[in-house]
Amino acid sequence: MSLHLDEVLLTYPDGDRRVTALDRVSLHVAPGEFVAVTGPSGSGKSSLLAVAGKLIAPEAGSVRVTGTVGFVFQQANLLPALTALDQLLLVGHIGGRQDRARAQRLLAEVGLTEQVNRRPHQLSGGQRQRVGVARALMGEPSVLLVDEPTSALDHERGRAVVELLRRVTDTHQVATLVVTHDLAHLDLVDRTVTMLDGRLSAAGSAALPRH
Ligand SMILES: Nc1ncnc2c1ncn2[C@@H]1O[C@H](COP(=O)(O)OP(=O)(O)OP(=O)(O)O)[C@@H](O)[C@H]1O
């Protein structure tokens, strides 16, 4: 397993009481496994990603990650002044020849060979998201945490991004956890779990409405 969450408890202060965002949540994701987290607004999905990425420490329970974590954000969060290539080199820190070659290889892998020298405003929403995926892979993560990757995209482009995530999960054998409201692409994941009021239910994709 690359990602282990065991009995994780997380609460936030809310006036003189506390709101429970994660209520003894356990989740294990294996290398090469692609898991989707769905659930209504406020159910705890972002909290789950933040705890899994060790951005927030839980009050109780344990979080174990084998190796490093890569993040892909909702709007890709690219720096406006940098080219696609430089977005990746910034993560590589140095930009030496090896990093450059690796960044170019990753951009080619996500289908952006022609766009390496473009800045974010010269890229489509789907292409920006692809840069975000390539950037997350720069650190050779064993866990990939992805927050609403399709929210700014139409159906077709959204699906292409989820297909890309499926492919990189397989190729790089990362444990991928994607938070999504978008139920249209869940056929591409291995497993879907649902958050409700801070609790995780391991509903298999068979529990989803059939089309
Ligand atoms: N910093 C905070 N302080 C207090 N309460 C918080 C804080 N962050 C989140 N919460 C509360 O914790 C619960 C879980 O929030 P979280 O953001 O994890 O849900 P979510 O499922 O990601 O929601 P959305 O789909 O709207 O992004 C909610 O009740 C929310 O109001």
The ligand as an SDF file (V2000), in Angstrom:
LIG
                    3D

 31 33  0  0  0  0  0  0  0  0999 V2000
  -10.9670   25.6680    8.2460 N   0  0  0  0  0  0  0  0  0  0  0  0
  -12.1630   25.2480    8.6550 C   0  0  0  0  0  0  0  0  0  0  0  0
  -12.7220   25.7060    9.8050 N   0  0  0  0  0  0  0  0  0  0  0  0
  -13.9210   25.2580   10.2310 C   0  0  0  0  0  0  0  0  0  0  0  0
  -14.6610   24.3480    9.5730 N   0  0  0  0  0  0  0  0  0  0  0  0
  -14.1730   23.8510    8.4170 C   0  0  0  0  0  0  0  0  0  0  0  0
  -12.9210   24.2900    7.8910 C   0  0  0  0  0  0  0  0  0  0  0  0
  -12.6930   23.6170    6.7170 N   0  0  0  0  0  0  0  0  0  0  0  0
  -13.7680   22.8330    6.5200 C   0  0  0  0  0  0  0  0  0  0  0  0
  -14.6550   22.9600    7.5360 N   0  0  0  0  0  0  0  0  0  0  0  0
  -15.9190   22.2130    7.7170 C   0  0  0  0  0  0  0  0  0  0  0  0
  -15.5950   20.8320    7.7070 O   0  0  0  0  0  0  0  0  0  0  0  0
  -16.5540   20.0830    6.9650 C   0  0  0  0  0  0  0  0  0  0  0  0
  -15.8560   19.3620    5.8010 C   0  0  0  0  0  0  0  0  0  0  0  0
  -15.3740   20.3430    4.8760 O   0  0  0  0  0  0  0  0  0  0  0  0
  -14.5960   19.9670    3.5300 P   0  0  0  0  0  0  0  0  0  0  0  0
  -14.1020   21.2400    2.9300 O   0  0  0  0  0  0  0  0  0  0  0  0
  -13.6010   18.9090    3.8160 O   0  0  0  0  0  0  0  0  0  0  0  0
  -15.8010   19.3560    2.6440 O   0  0  0  0  0  0  0  0  0  0  0  0
  -15.8640   19.0610    1.0680 P   0  0  0  0  0  0  0  0  0  0  0  0
  -16.5980   17.7690    0.9360 O   0  0  0  0  0  0  0  0  0  0  0  0
  -14.5200   19.1550    0.4680 O   0  0  0  0  0  0  0  0  0  0  0  0
  -16.7740   20.2360    0.5200 O   0  0  0  0  0  0  0  0  0  0  0  0
  -16.8180   20.8870   -0.9890 P   0  0  0  0  0  0  0  0  0  0  0  0
  -17.2930   19.7930   -1.8990 O   0  0  0  0  0  0  0  0  0  0  0  0
  -17.8310   21.9730   -0.8370 O   0  0  0  0  0  0  0  0  0  0  0  0
  -15.4380   21.3760   -1.2920 O   0  0  0  0  0  0  0  0  0  0  0  0
  -17.6110   21.0800    6.5320 C   0  0  0  0  0  0  0  0  0  0  0  0
  -18.6500   21.0380    7.4940 O   0  0  0  0  0  0  0  0  0  0  0  0
  -16.8890   22.4080    6.5630 C   0  0  0  0  0  0  0  0  0  0  0  0
  -17.7930   23.4660    6.8300 O   0  0  0  0  0  0  0  0  0  0  0  0
  1  2  1  0
  2  3  1  0
  2  7  2  0
  3  4  2  0
  4  5  1  0
  5  6  2  0
  6  7  1  0
  6 10  1  0
  7  8  1  0
  8  9  2  0
  9 10  1  0
 10 11  1  0
 11 12  1  0
 11 30  1  0
 12 13  1  0
 13 14  1  0
 13 28  1  0
 14 15  1  0
 15 16  1  0
 16 17  2  0
 16 18  1  0
 16 19  1  0
 19 20  1  0
 20 21  2  0
 20 22  1  0
 20 23  1  0
 23 24  1  0
 24 25  2  0
 24 26  1  0
 24 27  1  0
 28 29  1  0
 28 30  1  0
 30 31  1  0
M  END
$$$$
